[in-house]
Amino acid sequence: MIGLQIQERTHCLTSSVVEKFRTLPVANISDCMSRMSAGGANLRPFHGAGANLAGPALTVKCRPGDNLMIHKALMMAKPGDVIVVDGGGDVTNALIGELMVATAIKRGIAGFVINGAIRDVDAIRSGAFPVYAAGVTHRGPYKDGPGEINVSIGINGMIVEPGDLVVGDADGVLCIPYSEVEQVYEATCKKSEAEQVTMREIAEGCLDTTWIDATLKRLGCKVPS
């Protein structure tokens, strides 16, 4: 039944694939995906600094302000999963707080991405468990449903399918389609290596910046000699 259903996840990434992404900058991954996929600037990290996120998505779609299906997802999630919640971006009621985070940690879940509000922020910020959310409020949730688990969801234009790879760092959250994970990984490694070369050139004072004037001239901008 649409609006009230729990599906099985048909595919999932191995832990070795997930670990390869854990130290890659999300900005570099984004560049290698043509800067066309993002969860939006309002999805910010609320956990302690330095804890990056990586894991397969267990998706939840819930009625704004209602967390019944998030509780069910907590019971279904496997160690290493990222629970990704489409709460419609509504920040009227918090969808998770300290108690649900403690449950997730106990169950070995990798993190939360909440397109909605959270609460108990001081407790979350004092820990290293990754929590990304769109806002904060002290008002608690309802637990009446409806909702859906392991369905396609959209967060600010970013489509997340069950089993897709979700990554996050201080810059935000990104979803990599399951079928494109290896391709994106190879491209991101090359991007990161190229940036290391650029950093060395900056340090040595030999960075080539001729492309700037060349681009301006191509655009018809007169460049003083």
FIRO-529914 format. One record per residue (C-alpha): residue number from 1; residue in one letter; x, y, z negated. Coordinates in steps of 0.05 Angstrom, whole numbers, padded with zeros to 5 digits. Example, Ala and Ser with C-alpha at 12.3 -4.5 7.8 and 13.67 -1.06 7.14 Angstrom:
REM FIRO-529914
atom num 1 | residu A | x 00246 | y -00090 | z -00156
atom num 2 | residu S | x 00273 | y -00021 | z -00143
This chain:
REM FIRO-529914
atom num 1 | residu M | x 00000 | y 00000 | z 00000
atom num 2 | residu I | x 00029 | y 00067 | z 00021
atom num 3 | residu G | x 00045 | y 00109 | z -00040
atom num 4 | residu L | x 00046 | y 00050 | z -00088
atom num 5 | residu Q | x 00096 | y -00003 | z -00066
atom num 6 | residu I | x 00160 | y -00037 | z -00086
atom num 7 | residu Q | x 00203 | y -00065 | z -00029
atom num 8 | residu E | x 00263 | y -00111 | z -00029
atom num 9 | residu R | x 00329 | y -00081 | z -00006
atom num 10 | residu T | x 00351 | y -00118 | z 00056
atom num 11 | residu H | x 00425 | y -00100 | z 00057
atom num 12 | residu C | x 00477 | y -00075 | z 00010
atom num 13 | residu L | x 00550 | y -00054 | z 00013
atom num 14 | residu T | x 00606 | y -00094 | z -00020
atom num 15 | residu S | x 00643 | y -00064 | z -00079
atom num 16 | residu S | x 00708 | y -00062 | z -00039
atom num 17 | residu V | x 00676 | y -00017 | z 00014
atom num 18 | residu V | x 00647 | y 00029 | z -00039
atom num 19 | residu E | x 00714 | y 00036 | z -00075
atom num 20 | residu K | x 00748 | y 00059 | z -00011
atom num 21 | residu F | x 00705 | y 00121 | z -00011
atom num 22 | residu R | x 00710 | y 00139 | z -00084
atom num 23 | residu T | x 00772 | y 00183 | z -00076
atom num 24 | residu L | x 00755 | y 00214 | z -00009
atom num 25 | residu P | x 00732 | y 00287 | z -00011
atom num 26 | residu V | x 00659 | y 00294 | z 00005
atom num 27 | residu A | x 00676 | y 00357 | z 00046
atom num 28 | residu N | x 00721 | y 00315 | z 00091
atom num 29 | residu I | x 00668 | y 00261 | z 00099
atom num 30 | residu S | x 00618 | y 00316 | z 00117
atom num 31 | residu D | x 00665 | y 00345 | z 00170
atom num 32 | residu C | x 00671 | y 00276 | z 00201
atom num 33 | residu M | x 00595 | y 00271 | z 00204
atom num 34 | residu S | x 00592 | y 00336 | z 00245
atom num 35 | residu R | x 00569 | y 00374 | z 00183
atom num 36 | residu M | x 00498 | y 00350 | z 00200
atom num 37 | residu S | x 00481 | y 00312 | z 00136
atom num 38 | residu A | x 00473 | y 00341 | z 00066
atom num 39 | residu G | x 00428 | y 00336 | z 00006
atom num 40 | residu G | x 00425 | y 00412 | z 00002
atom num 41 | residu A | x 00462 | y 00463 | z -00040
atom num 42 | residu N | x 00411 | y 00457 | z -00096
atom num 43 | residu L | x 00433 | y 00386 | z -00112
atom num 44 | residu R | x 00488 | y 00401 | z -00162
atom num 45 | residu P | x 00529 | y 00358 | z -00209
atom num 46 | residu F | x 00509 | y 00363 | z -00282
atom num 47 | residu H | x 00558 | y 00313 | z -00311
atom num 48 | residu G | x 00628 | y 00325 | z -00337
atom num 49 | residu A | x 00682 | y 00346 | z -00287
atom num 50 | residu G | x 00723 | y 00295 | z -00249
atom num 51 | residu A | x 00672 | y 00239 | z -00244
atom num 52 | residu N | x 00659 | y 00223 | z -00172
atom num 53 | residu L | x 00599 | y 00183 | z -00146
atom num 54 | residu A | x 00599 | y 00125 | z -00096
atom num 55 | residu G | x 00550 | y 00068 | z -00088
atom num 56 | residu P | x 00493 | y 00037 | z -00048
atom num 57 | residu A | x 00427 | y 00072 | z -00053
atom num 58 | residu L | x 00367 | y 00045 | z -00089
atom num 59 | residu T | x 00314 | y 00094 | z -00066
atom num 60 | residu V | x 00254 | y 00120 | z -00105
atom num 61 | residu K | x 00198 | y 00164 | z -00080
atom num 62 | residu C | x 00155 | y 00191 | z -00136
atom num 63 | residu R | x 00099 | y 00241 | z -00147
atom num 64 | residu P | x 00129 | y 00307 | z -00170
atom num 65 | residu G | x 00136 | y 00306 | z -00246
atom num 66 | residu D | x 00123 | y 00231 | z -00253
atom num 67 | residu N | x 00179 | y 00181 | z -00268
atom num 68 | residu L | x 00142 | y 00114 | z -00273
atom num 69 | residu M | x 00177 | y 00085 | z -00212
atom num 70 | residu I | x 00245 | y 00111 | z -00236
atom num 71 | residu H | x 00236 | y 00069 | z -00299
atom num 72 | residu K | x 00221 | y 00009 | z -00255
atom num 73 | residu A | x 00281 | y 00024 | z -00211
atom num 74 | residu L | x 00325 | y 00023 | z -00273
atom num 75 | residu M | x 00303 | y -00048 | z -00286
atom num 76 | residu M | x 00314 | y -00069 | z -00214
atom num 77 | residu A | x 00381 | y -00036 | z -00201
atom num 78 | residu K | x 00444 | y -00077 | z -00196
atom num 79 | residu P | x 00511 | y -00055 | z -00225
atom num 80 | residu G | x 00542 | y -00003 | z -00179
atom num 81 | residu D | x 00476 | y 00021 | z -00150
atom num 82 | residu V | x 00460 | y 00095 | z -00143
atom num 83 | residu I | x 00387 | y 00111 | z -00158
atom num 84 | residu V | x 00366 | y 00165 | z -00108
atom num 85 | residu V | x 00300 | y 00198 | z -00124
atom num 86 | residu D | x 00257 | y 00240 | z -00079
atom num 87 | residu G | x 00216 | y 00280 | z -00128
atom num 88 | residu G | x 00196 | y 00331 | z -00076
atom num 89 | residu G | x 00245 | y 00382 | z -00103
atom num 90 | residu D | x 00195 | y 00401 | z -00157
atom num 91 | residu V | x 00228 | y 00425 | z -00222
atom num 92 | residu T | x 00166 | y 00434 | z -00265
atom num 93 | residu N | x 00178 | y 00369 | z -00304
atom num 94 | residu A | x 00243 | y 00332 | z -00317
atom num 95 | residu L | x 00246 | y 00264 | z -00285
atom num 96 | residu I | x 00304 | y 00236 | z -00327
atom num 97 | residu G | x 00342 | y 00254 | z -00390
atom num 98 | residu E | x 00391 | y 00228 | z -00441
atom num 99 | residu L | x 00353 | y 00163 | z -00456
atom num 100 | residu M | x 00348 | y 00142 | z -00383
atom num 101 | residu V | x 00421 | y 00160 | z -00371
atom num 102 | residu A | x 00440 | y 00116 | z -00431
atom num 103 | residu T | x 00400 | y 00059 | z -00402
atom num 104 | residu A | x 00433 | y 00068 | z -00334
atom num 105 | residu I | x 00502 | y 00067 | z -00365
atom num 106 | residu K | x 00485 | y 00003 | z -00404
atom num 107 | residu R | x 00462 | y -00030 | z -00340
atom num 108 | residu G | x 00524 | y -00011 | z -00301
atom num 109 | residu I | x 00489 | y 00035 | z -00252
atom num 110 | residu A | x 00536 | y 00083 | z -00215
atom num 111 | residu G | x 00495 | y 00147 | z -00220
atom num 112 | residu F | x 00431 | y 00186 | z -00207
atom num 113 | residu V | x 00413 | y 00234 | z -00151
atom num 114 | residu I | x 00349 | y 00270 | z -00169
atom num 115 | residu N | x 00313 | y 00316 | z -00121
atom num 116 | residu G | x 00277 | y 00345 | z -00180
atom num 117 | residu A | x 00292 | y 00367 | z -00251
atom num 118 | residu I | x 00329 | y 00335 | z -00309
atom num 119 | residu R | x 00335 | y 00351 | z -00383
atom num 120 | residu D | x 00382 | y 00339 | z -00442
atom num 121 | residu V | x 00436 | y 00374 | z -00402
atom num 122 | residu D | x 00485 | y 00383 | z -00459
atom num 123 | residu A | x 00487 | y 00308 | z -00470
atom num 124 | residu I | x 00495 | y 00294 | z -00395
atom num 125 | residu R | x 00550 | y 00347 | z -00387
atom num 126 | residu S | x 00589 | y 00317 | z -00445
atom num 127 | residu G | x 00595 | y 00251 | z -00408
atom num 128 | residu A | x 00625 | y 00224 | z -00344
atom num 129 | residu F | x 00563 | y 00189 | z -00316
atom num 130 | residu P | x 00546 | y 00222 | z -00249
atom num 131 | residu V | x 00480 | y 00259 | z -00248
atom num 132 | residu Y | x 00461 | y 00305 | z -00191
atom num 133 | residu A | x 00396 | y 00344 | z -00194
atom num 134 | residu A | x 00359 | y 00404 | z -00166
atom num 135 | residu G | x 00344 | y 00437 | z -00233
atom num 136 | residu V | x 00333 | y 00434 | z -00308
atom num 137 | residu T | x 00272 | y 00440 | z -00352
atom num 138 | residu H | x 00255 | y 00417 | z -00423
atom num 139 | residu R | x 00185 | y 00395 | z -00401
atom num 140 | residu G | x 00180 | y 00320 | z -00398
atom num 141 | residu P | x 00151 | y 00275 | z -00344
atom num 142 | residu Y | x 00086 | y 00237 | z -00334
atom num 143 | residu K | x 00086 | y 00162 | z -00326
atom num 144 | residu D | x 00023 | y 00148 | z -00285
atom num 145 | residu G | x 00049 | y 00138 | z -00214
atom num 146 | residu P | x 00041 | y 00132 | z -00156
atom num 147 | residu G | x 00109 | y 00119 | z -00126
atom num 148 | residu E | x 00152 | y 00075 | z -00081
atom num 149 | residu I | x 00218 | y 00038 | z -00088
atom num 150 | residu N | x 00266 | y 00018 | z -00032
atom num 151 | residu V | x 00232 | y 00059 | z 00022
atom num 152 | residu S | x 00261 | y 00112 | z 00068
atom num 153 | residu I | x 00265 | y 00180 | z 00034
atom num 154 | residu G | x 00286 | y 00250 | z 00056
atom num 155 | residu I | x 00321 | y 00302 | z 00013
atom num 156 | residu N | x 00326 | y 00370 | z 00046
atom num 157 | residu G | x 00333 | y 00337 | z 00114
atom num 158 | residu M | x 00381 | y 00283 | z 00092
atom num 159 | residu I | x 00351 | y 00214 | z 00105
atom num 160 | residu V | x 00369 | y 00159 | z 00056
atom num 161 | residu E | x 00353 | y 00087 | z 00071
atom num 162 | residu P | x 00358 | y 00032 | z 00018
atom num 163 | residu G | x 00430 | y 00006 | z 00018
atom num 164 | residu D | x 00461 | y 00068 | z 00050
atom num 165 | residu L | x 00525 | y 00093 | z 00018
atom num 166 | residu V | x 00516 | y 00153 | z -00027
atom num 167 | residu V | x 00577 | y 00194 | z -00046
atom num 168 | residu G | x 00585 | y 00256 | z -00089
atom num 169 | residu D | x 00637 | y 00301 | z -00120
atom num 170 | residu A | x 00639 | y 00373 | z -00145
atom num 171 | residu D | x 00618 | y 00398 | z -00075
atom num 172 | residu G | x 00553 | y 00359 | z -00074
atom num 173 | residu V | x 00521 | y 00295 | z -00048
atom num 174 | residu L | x 00523 | y 00260 | z 00019
atom num 175 | residu C | x 00491 | y 00197 | z 00048
atom num 176 | residu I | x 00527 | y 00154 | z 00099
atom num 177 | residu P | x 00483 | y 00107 | z 00139
atom num 178 | residu Y | x 00498 | y 00034 | z 00125
atom num 179 | residu S | x 00514 | y 00019 | z 00198
atom num 180 | residu E | x 00565 | y 00076 | z 00204
atom num 181 | residu V | x 00604 | y 00067 | z 00140
atom num 182 | residu E | x 00668 | y 00038 | z 00171
atom num 183 | residu Q | x 00669 | y 00088 | z 00228
atom num 184 | residu V | x 00661 | y 00146 | z 00179
atom num 185 | residu Y | x 00715 | y 00118 | z 00133
atom num 186 | residu E | x 00767 | y 00113 | z 00189
atom num 187 | residu A | x 00751 | y 00184 | z 00213
atom num 188 | residu T | x 00755 | y 00212 | z 00143
atom num 189 | residu C | x 00822 | y 00180 | z 00129
atom num 190 | residu K | x 00850 | y 00212 | z 00192
atom num 191 | residu K | x 00820 | y 00279 | z 00171
atom num 192 | residu S | x 00851 | y 00274 | z 00102
atom num 193 | residu E | x 00919 | y 00256 | z 00131
atom num 194 | residu A | x 00915 | y 00317 | z 00178
atom num 195 | residu E | x 00899 | y 00362 | z 00119
atom num 196 | residu Q | x 00960 | y 00336 | z 00081
atom num 197 | residu V | x 01003 | y 00357 | z 00140
atom num 198 | residu T | x 00970 | y 00426 | z 00140
atom num 199 | residu M | x 00983 | y 00434 | z 00066
atom num 200 | residu R | x 01057 | y 00419 | z 00077
atom num 201 | residu E | x 01060 | y 00470 | z 00133
atom num 202 | residu I | x 01029 | y 00522 | z 00088
atom num 203 | residu A | x 01079 | y 00507 | z 00033
atom num 204 | residu E | x 01137 | y 00511 | z 00083
atom num 205 | residu G | x 01111 | y 00575 | z 00116
atom num 206 | residu C | x 01106 | y 00545 | z 00185
atom num 207 | residu L | x 01031 | y 00539 | z 00195
atom num 208 | residu D | x 01011 | y 00552 | z 00267
atom num 209 | residu T | x 00956 | y 00606 | z 00267
atom num 210 | residu T | x 00958 | y 00624 | z 00341
atom num 211 | residu W | x 00891 | y 00591 | z 00351
atom num 212 | residu I | x 00857 | y 00649 | z 00315
atom num 213 | residu D | x 00876 | y 00703 | z 00366
atom num 214 | residu A | x 00866 | y 00654 | z 00423
atom num 215 | residu T | x 00795 | y 00641 | z 00399
atom num 216 | residu L | x 00780 | y 00715 | z 00391
atom num 217 | residu K | x 00805 | y 00730 | z 00461
atom num 218 | residu R | x 00763 | y 00673 | z 00489
atom num 219 | residu L | x 00703 | y 00705 | z 00456
atom num 220 | residu G | x 00718 | y 00772 | z 00487
atom num 221 | residu C | x 00745 | y 00807 | z 00425
atom num 222 | residu K | x 00802 | y 00855 | z 00438
atom num 223 | residu V | x 00860 | y 00836 | z 00394
atom num 224 | residu P | x 00911 | y 00891 | z 00377
atom num 225 | residu S | x 00981 | y 00872 | z 00398
